[in-house]
């Protein structure tokens, strides 16, 4: 029943070459405003110098534009910093348990379903349980003694009464005992976080044998 999985946890990155970005000349910067103001002062009529209020107005606009650009840069730097901080926070979650918020499987009549269940403690004996939408146990499978860990199961749709299950949503739980005889329960959908991967701006965590987007995790504990 134990899962054997393979995966690439190291990324091989090709040499990066920064793209050339064309400067947008349709928007005036603070330097453009300063240049225009200086040219205007240089070419003013000495007999009719520029109105001081007009100069003050333009310098005020220049100060406002510079402040706006500084604010935008500060916000961009803050966004980058927060993004890096979030990544480090996710890395700190390795070894904790991620809850995906559901233990449901979709079953199609005549097929079989594969799923994984995490057992936090060593298994001495127990049963895997398939429940219908009303919470009734409709099928059980014996669990062999095994160490704690994530295990894969296959359900062929056979119900406890021998009938074939209809196409529907079903829910997976398990009841088991550890070597000390304690009664324990677990369910599909909660797994330890084994690693974290960053891909195309998304943060992925490895739970069981799969990587899922961190946005699909409803709780980490």
C-alpha positions as CSV (number, residue, x, y, z in Angstrom):
1,X,0.0,0.0,0.0
2,X,2.9,2.4,0.5
3,X,3.4,5.1,-2.0
4,X,6.5,5.2,-4.0
5,X,6.9,8.5,-5.8
6,X,9.6,10.2,-7.8
7,X,9.9,13.9,-8.4
8,X,12.2,16.7,-9.3
9,X,12.9,18.9,-6.3
10,X,15.7,20.8,-7.9
11,X,15.2,23.3,-10.8
12,X,17.7,23.7,-13.5
13,X,17.5,27.2,-14.8
14,X,18.9,28.4,-18.1
15,X,21.1,31.4,-18.3
16,X,18.8,34.5,-17.9
17,X,19.0,37.4,-20.3
18,X,17.2,40.5,-19.3
19,X,14.7,41.6,-21.9
20,X,15.1,45.0,-23.5
21,X,12.2,47.2,-22.5
22,X,11.4,50.2,-24.7
23,X,11.1,53.5,-22.8
24,X,7.6,55.0,-22.9
25,X,8.0,58.5,-24.3
26,X,4.3,59.3,-24.2
27,X,4.4,60.0,-20.4
28,X,6.4,63.0,-19.1
29,X,8.7,62.3,-16.2
30,X,9.9,64.8,-13.6
31,X,13.1,65.3,-15.6
32,X,11.1,66.2,-18.7
33,X,9.2,68.8,-16.6
34,X,12.4,70.3,-15.3
35,X,13.8,70.5,-18.9
36,X,10.7,72.2,-20.2
37,X,10.8,74.7,-17.3
38,X,14.5,75.5,-17.9
39,X,13.9,76.0,-21.6
40,X,11.0,78.2,-20.9
41,X,13.0,80.4,-18.6
42,X,15.9,80.6,-21.0
43,X,13.7,81.7,-23.9
44,X,11.4,84.1,-22.0
45,X,11.1,87.7,-23.1
46,X,13.3,89.8,-20.9
47,X,10.9,92.7,-21.2
48,X,8.0,90.5,-20.1
49,X,9.5,87.9,-17.7
50,X,7.5,84.8,-16.7
51,X,4.9,85.3,-14.0
52,X,6.3,84.2,-10.6
53,X,3.0,82.5,-9.8
54,X,3.3,80.5,-13.0
55,X,6.8,79.4,-12.0
56,X,5.6,78.4,-8.5
57,X,2.7,76.5,-10.0
58,X,5.0,74.5,-12.3
59,X,7.6,73.8,-9.6
60,X,4.7,72.7,-7.4
61,X,3.6,70.3,-10.1
62,X,7.1,69.0,-10.4
63,X,7.3,68.3,-6.7
64,X,4.0,66.5,-6.8
65,X,5.1,64.4,-9.7
66,X,8.4,63.5,-8.0
67,X,6.6,62.6,-4.8
68,X,4.2,60.4,-6.8
69,X,7.0,58.6,-8.6
70,X,8.8,58.0,-5.2
71,X,5.6,56.6,-3.7
72,X,5.1,54.2,-6.7
73,X,8.7,53.0,-6.4
74,X,8.3,52.5,-2.6
75,X,5.1,50.5,-3.2
76,X,6.7,48.3,-5.8
77,X,9.7,47.6,-3.5
78,X,7.2,46.8,-0.7
79,X,5.3,44.3,-3.0
80,X,8.6,42.5,-3.8
81,X,9.5,42.4,-0.2
82,X,6.1,41.0,0.9
83,X,6.3,38.4,-1.9
84,X,9.7,37.2,-0.7
85,X,8.5,37.2,2.9
86,X,5.5,35.0,1.9
87,X,7.8,32.5,0.2
88,X,9.9,32.2,3.4
89,X,6.8,31.8,5.5
90,X,5.6,28.9,3.3
91,X,9.0,27.2,3.5
92,X,8.6,27.4,7.3
93,X,5.5,25.2,6.9
94,X,7.5,22.2,5.8
95,X,6.8,19.4,8.2
96,X,3.4,20.7,9.3
97,X,0.1,19.4,8.2
98,X,-1.9,20.9,5.3
99,X,-5.6,20.5,5.2
100,X,-7.2,20.7,1.8
101,X,-10.6,21.1,3.3
102,X,-12.3,18.0,1.8
103,X,-12.2,14.2,1.9
104,X,-14.6,13.7,-1.0
105,X,-13.9,11.7,-4.2
106,X,-15.9,11.6,-7.4
107,X,-16.8,8.1,-8.4
108,X,-18.0,7.0,-11.9
109,X,-20.0,3.8,-12.0
110,X,-18.0,0.9,-13.4
111,X,-14.6,2.4,-12.8
112,X,-12.2,2.5,-9.8
113,X,-10.9,5.4,-7.7
114,X,-7.4,5.9,-6.3
115,X,-6.7,8.2,-3.4
116,X,-4.3,8.8,-0.5
117,X,-4.8,8.9,3.2
118,X,-2.3,10.1,5.9
119,X,-1.9,8.1,9.1
120,X,-0.2,10.2,11.8
121,X,0.6,7.2,13.9
122,X,1.7,3.6,13.3
123,X,-1.1,1.3,12.2
124,X,-1.7,-1.9,14.2
125,X,-5.1,-2.7,12.6
126,X,-8.0,-0.8,11.2
127,X,-10.5,-0.2,8.4
128,X,-10.8,2.4,5.6
129,X,-14.3,3.6,5.3
130,X,-16.3,4.9,2.3
131,X,-19.3,7.0,3.2
132,X,-22.2,8.3,1.1
133,X,-23.5,11.8,1.1
134,X,-25.7,11.0,4.1
135,X,-22.7,9.9,6.2
136,X,-23.5,6.2,6.0
137,X,-20.6,3.8,5.7
138,X,-21.3,1.9,2.4
139,X,-17.9,0.1,2.0
140,X,-14.9,-0.8,4.2
141,X,-11.4,-2.1,3.4
142,X,-9.1,-3.7,6.0
143,X,-5.8,-1.8,6.6
144,X,-2.7,-3.8,7.1
145,X,-0.2,-3.0,9.9
146,X,2.2,-0.3,8.7
147,X,4.3,2.5,10.0
148,X,2.8,6.0,10.1
149,X,2.7,7.8,6.7
150,X,0.8,8.4,3.5
151,X,-0.7,5.3,1.8
152,X,-2.6,4.9,-1.5
153,X,-5.8,2.9,-1.8
154,X,-7.9,1.8,-4.8
155,X,-11.7,1.4,-4.5
156,X,-13.4,-0.6,-7.2
157,X,-16.9,0.7,-6.3
158,X,-18.0,-2.5,-4.6
159,X,-20.3,-1.8,-1.7
160,X,-20.5,-3.8,1.6
161,X,-23.6,-5.6,0.4
162,X,-21.9,-6.7,-2.8
163,X,-23.7,-4.2,-5.1
164,X,-21.9,-1.8,-7.4
165,X,-21.8,1.8,-6.3
166,X,-23.6,4.4,-8.4
167,X,-21.8,7.5,-9.8
168,X,-21.8,10.0,-7.0
169,X,-19.6,11.8,-4.5
170,X,-18.2,9.7,-1.7
171,X,-16.2,10.5,1.4
172,X,-13.1,8.7,2.8
173,X,-12.3,8.2,6.5
174,X,-10.4,5.6,8.4
175,X,-10.6,4.1,11.9
176,X,-7.5,2.4,13.3
177,X,-5.5,1.4,16.3
178,X,-1.9,2.1,17.1
179,X,0.3,-0.6,18.8
180,X,-0.7,0.8,22.2
181,X,-4.3,-0.1,21.4
182,X,-5.5,3.6,21.2
183,X,-8.5,4.2,18.9
184,X,-7.6,6.7,16.3
185,X,-9.3,8.3,13.2
186,X,-8.1,10.1,10.1
187,X,-9.4,11.1,6.7
188,X,-8.4,11.8,3.2
189,X,-7.4,15.5,2.6
190,X,-4.9,16.2,5.3
191,X,-1.2,15.5,4.7
192,X,2.2,16.6,5.9
193,X,3.9,19.2,3.8
194,X,7.1,17.6,2.5
195,X,8.5,20.4,0.3
196,X,7.7,23.7,-1.3
197,X,8.1,24.7,-5.0
198,X,7.8,28.1,-6.6
199,X,6.7,27.9,-10.2
200,X,5.4,30.7,-12.6
201,X,4.6,33.0,-9.7
202,X,2.6,30.2,-7.8
203,X,3.6,28.6,-4.5
204,X,3.1,24.8,-4.6
205,X,3.4,22.5,-1.6
206,X,4.0,18.7,-1.8
207,X,1.3,16.8,0.0
208,X,1.2,13.0,-0.5
209,X,2.6,12.3,-3.9
210,X,1.3,15.5,-5.5
211,X,2.0,19.2,-5.6
212,X,-1.0,21.5,-5.0
213,X,-1.3,25.3,-5.1
214,X,-1.0,26.8,-1.6
215,X,-4.3,28.6,-2.4
216,X,-6.0,25.2,-2.2
217,X,-4.9,24.7,1.4
218,X,-7.5,25.9,3.9
219,X,-5.5,25.3,7.1
220,X,-1.9,24.5,8.1
221,X,-1.2,23.2,11.6
